[in-house]
Amino acid sequence: MTKPESAGHDDYDVVISGASLAGSAAAILLARRGVRVALLERRSDPEAYKVLCTHSLTANAYPVLDELGLVPALEKAGAVRNEARWYTRWGWIEPRAAPGGPELPYAYNVRRSTLDPLIRSLAAGTPGVDLLLGHRVTGLVQEAGRTVGVRASTPQGEREIRARLVVGADGKESAVAKLARVPAREYENGRFGYLAHFRDLPLRGGIAHAWFLEPDMAYAFPNDDGVTVLAVLPDKKRLPAFREDLEGSFLDFVRALPDAPPIDSAERVTKIIGSVDYPLHTRKPTAPGVALIGDAALTGDPLWGVGCGWALQSAQWLADAVASAATGRGDLDKSLAVYARRHRRLLGHQYLAADFAKTRPFNPLERLMFSAAARDESLARHMHLFASRLIGPLRFLNPMAVAKASAVNLKHRAAAAPPTR
C-alpha cells in the first residue's frame, strides 16, 4: 500500500531504495515471507519507468516471474516470448526445440512502460509493503559500524526510516552503495549504443534477432503492442560519425546489417536514445546492514540484455536468504553471506562480458562454439541455455560440449573440402 506521509522515525524490518524491477520484486517476495518493508522511490509518479533498457527478460527470470504471479498479467499485456536467432560470420544460429522434446526455456520481451508500473502496482498492493513515492535517499543511519536505516528527502521534508536491513535497488549509480562506501570495480566498454522503438517492423519468424559483427553489434527485439526495440552497439571508432549525424548513421547501420529488417517502411515511434559511455560495474553485494541487488550490485554490458533478468533473480536470492533474519529470527550477517555466495555465480558471466566489451574479435573457444552452433541444432540449443543465463560459462564450455563442437566443425570441413583425385 502507499503510505501517507508522517514525521519522525519509522521502524521496518527492511527499507529498499528504488521501486523499479529489483526493488519491487524484493519488496513483494520479502513481504510474502512476513517481512515489513518500506519501498522508497525517488520519483513521485507511480507510472514512471526506465527508458534506456533492452526491454527484455532473459529466461533465467521466468521462475521469479512465476513466483511473483506476473506471468498471466504479462501474457495479457502482450509480452512476447523471447525466442531469438543470432547472426554470425558462419551463418545464423537458430535454436529450436528438439523433435518430440520440451519447448525451449523462455521469458519475455516487454516494454518497461508496461512492466514497471505493473510490478510496482503489485508491490503497492502487497500486505506488508509501504510504497513511499517521492522519497530520495540522502544518507544512511549508522550505529556501531553498521547501517540501521536511511535518511530521505521527501516533498514534506527530511525523514529518517530505520530498519534491520537497507537494500540498494537504485541502479548502477546507487546512492546506497556510495553512501555505504562499497567499492566498485569498473570495466571500460569499447562500444556505445543507441536504440529506438519501431512499429510495423517485420522480423523473420516474428522472433528476436541479434547480429554479432565483430566488433559491432545490433539487435531487434519484438515487444508488446506491436513495437520492436532496435538497438545498434558499434565500436567507439564509429562514434564521430554518429555524433555528426545520429539519425543518418543509425539508419545506415541498420540498412547494412545482413538480412536487415525493412527499417525504411517501419514507423519510428520514439526518439533515438542511448549512451556513448556505458562501463560495466561490479560491487560486493553486501556490507554490514546493507545488501545491493540489480544494477546496484552488478551492471552488465547492455548488448547481452541480461540486466532485467539479473535484477529479478538477485531480488529472489536476497529474499530467500534474509527473510527470516530480517524479522529478527536469525543472524543477519550470516544470511547476507549466503546471499553474497549466491550472487557470485554471476561473476563468470560478468568476466566474459567485460572481456568482450574490449571490442575484441571472438577468441578461439568462442569461434569454435559459435561456428558449431550455426551448424548443429543441439549446440544451438546449448548456446540458447547460455544466452538465457540458465547455465554458466563452465557448463557452457564443458569438455563434452567442446568435443561435440570440434566434431561438428571437423565434419563440416570434411564435407566442404574438394574431392581428392
Secondary structure as the mmCIF struct_conf table of DSSP 4:
data_model
#
loop_
_struct_conf.conf_type_id
_struct_conf.id
_struct_conf.beg_label_comp_id
_struct_conf.beg_label_asym_id
_struct_conf.beg_label_seq_id
_struct_conf.end_label_comp_id
_struct_conf.end_label_asym_id
_struct_conf.end_label_seq_id
STRN STRN1 THR A 2 THR A 2
HELX_LH_PP_P HELX_LH_PP_P1 LYS A 3 GLU A 5
BEND BEND1 GLY A 8 GLY A 8
STRN STRN2 HIS A 9 SER A 17
BEND BEND2 SER A 20 SER A 20
HELX_RH_AL_P HELX_RH_AL_P1 LEU A 21 ARG A 32
TURN_TY1_P TURN_TY1_P1 ARG A 33 GLY A 34
STRN STRN3 VAL A 37 GLU A 41
BEND BEND3 ARG A 42 SER A 44
TURN_TY1_P TURN_TY1_P2 PRO A 46 GLU A 47
BEND BEND4 LEU A 52 CYS A 53
STRN STRN4 SER A 56 LEU A 57
HELX_RH_3T_P HELX_RH_3T_P1 ALA A 59 ALA A 61
HELX_RH_AL_P HELX_RH_AL_P2 TYR A 62 LEU A 68
TURN_TY1_P TURN_TY1_P3 GLY A 69 GLY A 69
HELX_RH_AL_P HELX_RH_AL_P3 VAL A 71 LYS A 76
TURN_TY1_P TURN_TY1_P4 ALA A 77 GLY A 78
HELX_LH_PP_P HELX_LH_PP_P2 ALA A 79 ALA A 79
STRN STRN5 VAL A 80 ARG A 81
STRN STRN6 ALA A 84 THR A 88
TURN_TY1_P TURN_TY1_P5 ARG A 89 TRP A 90
STRN STRN7 GLY A 91 ILE A 93
HELX_LH_PP_P HELX_LH_PP_P3 ALA A 97 ALA A 98
TURN_TY1_P TURN_TY1_P6 PRO A 99 GLY A 100
BEND BEND5 GLY A 101 GLY A 101
HELX_LH_PP_P HELX_LH_PP_P4 PRO A 102 PRO A 105
STRN STRN8 TYR A 108 ASN A 109
HELX_RH_AL_P HELX_RH_AL_P4 ARG A 112 ALA A 124
TURN_TY1_P TURN_TY1_P7 GLY A 125 GLY A 125
BEND BEND6 THR A 126 THR A 126
TURN_TY1_P TURN_TY1_P8 PRO A 127 GLY A 128
STRN STRN9 VAL A 129 LEU A 133
TURN_TY1_P TURN_TY1_P9 GLY A 134 GLY A 134
STRN STRN10 ARG A 136 GLU A 143
TURN_TY1_P TURN_TY1_P10 ALA A 144 GLY A 145
STRN STRN11 ARG A 146 THR A 154
TURN_TY1_P TURN_TY1_P11 PRO A 155 GLN A 156
STRN STRN12 GLY A 157 GLY A 168
BEND BEND7 ASP A 170 ASP A 170
TURN_TY1_P TURN_TY1_P12 LYS A 172 GLU A 173
HELX_RH_AL_P HELX_RH_AL_P5 ALA A 175 LEU A 179
TURN_TY1_P TURN_TY1_P13 ALA A 180 ARG A 181
STRN STRN13 ALA A 184 TYR A 187
BEND BEND8 GLY A 190 GLY A 190
STRN STRN14 ARG A 191 ARG A 191
STRN STRN15 GLY A 193 ARG A 199
BEND BEND9 ASP A 200 ASP A 200
HELX_RH_3T_P HELX_RH_3T_P2 ARG A 204 GLY A 206
STRN STRN16 ALA A 208 PHE A 212
BEND BEND10 GLU A 214 PRO A 215
STRN STRN17 MET A 217 PRO A 222
HELX_RH_3T_P HELX_RH_3T_P3 ASP A 224 GLY A 226
STRN STRN18 VAL A 227 LEU A 233
STRN STRN19 ASP A 235 ASP A 235
HELX_RH_3T_P HELX_RH_3T_P4 LYS A 236 ARG A 238
HELX_RH_AL_P HELX_RH_AL_P6 LEU A 239 GLU A 244
HELX_RH_AL_P HELX_RH_AL_P7 LEU A 246 ARG A 255
TURN_TY1_P TURN_TY1_P14 ALA A 256 ALA A 256
BEND BEND11 LEU A 257 LEU A 257
TURN_TY1_P TURN_TY1_P15 PRO A 258 ASP A 259
HELX_RH_3T_P HELX_RH_3T_P5 ILE A 263 SER A 265
BEND BEND12 ALA A 266 ALA A 266
STRN STRN20 GLU A 267 ARG A 268
BEND BEND13 THR A 270 THR A 270
STRN STRN21 ILE A 273 SER A 275
BEND BEND14 VAL A 276 VAL A 276
STRN STRN22 LEU A 280 ARG A 283
BEND BEND15 PRO A 285 PRO A 285
STRN STRN23 THR A 286 ALA A 287
TURN_TY1_P TURN_TY1_P16 PRO A 288 GLY A 289
STRN STRN24 VAL A 290 LEU A 292
HELX_RH_3T_P HELX_RH_3T_P6 GLY A 294 ALA A 296
TURN_TY1_P TURN_TY1_P17 ALA A 297 ALA A 297
STRN STRN25 LEU A 298 THR A 299
HELX_RH_3T_P HELX_RH_3T_P7 PRO A 302 TRP A 304
HELX_RH_AL_P HELX_RH_AL_P8 GLY A 307 ALA A 326
TURN_TY1_P TURN_TY1_P18 THR A 327 GLY A 328
BEND BEND16 ARG A 329 GLY A 330
HELX_RH_AL_P HELX_RH_AL_P9 LEU A 332 HIS A 343
HELX_RH_3T_P HELX_RH_3T_P8 ARG A 344 LEU A 346
HELX_RH_AL_P HELX_RH_AL_P10 LEU A 347 PHE A 356
TURN_TY1_P TURN_TY1_P19 ALA A 357 LYS A 358
HELX_LH_PP_P HELX_LH_PP_P5 ARG A 360 ASN A 363
HELX_RH_AL_P HELX_RH_AL_P11 PRO A 364 ALA A 373
TURN_TY1_P TURN_TY1_P20 ALA A 374 ARG A 375
HELX_RH_AL_P HELX_RH_AL_P12 GLU A 377 ALA A 387
TURN_TY1_P TURN_TY1_P21 SER A 388 ARG A 389
BEND BEND17 LEU A 390 ILE A 391
HELX_RH_AL_P HELX_RH_AL_P13 PRO A 393 PHE A 396
TURN_TY1_P TURN_TY1_P22 LEU A 397 LEU A 397
HELX_RH_AL_P HELX_RH_AL_P14 PRO A 399 ALA A 416
BEND BEND18 ALA A 417 ALA A 417
HELX_LH_PP_P HELX_LH_PP_P6 PRO A 418 THR A 420
#
